[in-house]
Amino acid sequence: MAKYRKFTPEYREEAVKQVVETATPIAEVARSLGINPGTLGNWVNQYRKEHPVSEELSLPDRARLRELEKETRELRLENAFLKKAAAYFAREEQ
């Protein structure tokens, strides 16, 4: 009869981090760690349920998101100004 291996929560967490943070396929990480891909897949699915996608943004992604939000705000202000200027000059020509 086959023995079931027990894994510590720390080991599971490290295995899941290898998949989530490096975007390495589950099968590849499982093979390198010598565990069943289905088992690792279950751990990853459980982790993703407990940690929604918004929390999975890496530091460079967060920085890029902040830059894009700032750029969007600036473009909206410029757009609003240009609309007002166009309306002003359109009134003058009449």
ZISUL-V973132 format. One line per field, one symbol per residue. phi: phi as a letter, one per 20 degrees, with the letter a starting at -180 (. if undefined). Layout:
# ZISUL-V973132
phi: ???
This chain:
# ZISUL-V973132
phi: .feeeddfgffffffffffffdleggffffffemcfgfffffffffffffcgggeeffgfffffffffffffgfffffffffffffffffffff
